[in-house]
């Protein structure tokens, strides 16, 4: 059963009666054709600490004075001598799988079309399920599952809470600020129960099977369209990530037979390799199993004034302005026009950015000063605004009489903007006296790049890489979009590492292992932790490590740009 909850709205419930455990012995893949399913990755953040705490509320309800429910004839049935449910860690594995599946398809039918009880773990299965969704993370579903005062047909959650099963488990995942909850019930022989497992409060990529019927779109990017630079050689589409959409979300495909076709006469596809005889938008069809969907590829030809790498980088820069400033994908005419102006040197990055901020489309947003500053931070600094910085700029606007264009120009002449423009190979602002080196992909092999990325997972995050993450970072390095130091920054200042709450000592230890390939020596350890104690930021310490000869040697060993 699922309840959708927001601040002001509660949806109608679908009730589910408890089904005897003896009826379930089917395998996970029963009744679904392999050709009709695709394996995808559901990226979730588990909050099992909160999930396990809910058991106390459930057992208090089962053993208290409210242990009753309404019958269909209007009378009340009082539950007598209910035992507290025991938390079972095999059932928790099932609940965690089901929670990841709810992100793909809400309801008691799994994304692959099977019933919810077909999920098993080491022969263990569930025989009852409650599910819920709230549009905020700090939510306890038990109060909603009690369904106080509702008639029989709307108390399915309550009857599950008061079932005669002896065990249960729960799972909670946080996605986009909301929380998805699953409670599963079962009759588990205590003598065969597995030992308690460590609590999981981390991000995971969970493999989920989805049937063709639940796929609403297929594309080569999360936005539904991709950008390719077409030169004299065909582009291999199999090197990109294919996404499917179910509901409102896109999910990367991790396993499935994928093929590409197109009716566009300017496009030639040979297996997974595509060639285009003209620039612009080209519709291709992606086929996965029994599902297929159209996606749009925007292609640009190698120009006379830029090689394919720079051409692609500048196009990505322009599309970034569309998505960050105007909050939409770039149109073909706009992408081509702005890209040509940058490639030919007619305009600097600042001038093109001002074209976006000064456009009627941006003006129609009617935003506040704070909203304007947030977009400036995202555009020029590639990060969210900090409170102190926003207050300074607000004082400049209100107390100092600065206009929006004055503030824009200050951002557009910042060191952060210079570095961002250099990454894309363009001049940051008119009159700029520095040099711009066009970034070419590294000479390293894909095996070297993948090994370098894997090393960052083990030294910085202390875990094995997930398939989506390792492919993303490997692609960033292989295409020349990120250097070794930029990728390391992505790890050390990721949400995953930040959420661990590392103290200064452990933060420094991980810097040593990553950048120096060794444990910290006492003198060095005291130096860096002392800087942090005395007010230096972690970014300043990070920059100290990334400028070292040791790090240069490590990058060189893998054939990676520093």
Secondary structure by P-SEA (a helix, b strand, c coil): cbbbbccccccbbbbbccccccccccccccccccccbbbbbbbbbbaaaaaaaaaaaaaaaaacccccccccccbbbbbcccccbbbbaaaaaaaaaaaaaaaacccccccccccccccccccccccbbbbbccccccccccccccccccccccaaaaaaaacccccccbbbbbcccbbbbbbbbbbcccccccccccccccccbbbbbbccccccccccccccbbbbbbcccccccccbbbbbbcccbbbbbcccbbbbbbccccccccccbbbbccccbbbbbbbcccbbbbbbbbbbcccccccaaaaaaaaaaaaaaaaacccccccaaaaaaaaaaaaaccccaaaaaaaaaaccccccccccaaaaaaaaaaacccccccaaaaaaaaaaaccccccaaaaaaaaaacaaaaaaaaaacccccccccccccccccccccaaaaaaaaaaaaaacccccccaaaaaaaaaaaaaccccaaaaaaaaaacaaaaaacccaaaaaaaaaaacccccccaaaaaaaaaaaaacccaaaaaaaaaacaaaaaaaaaacccc
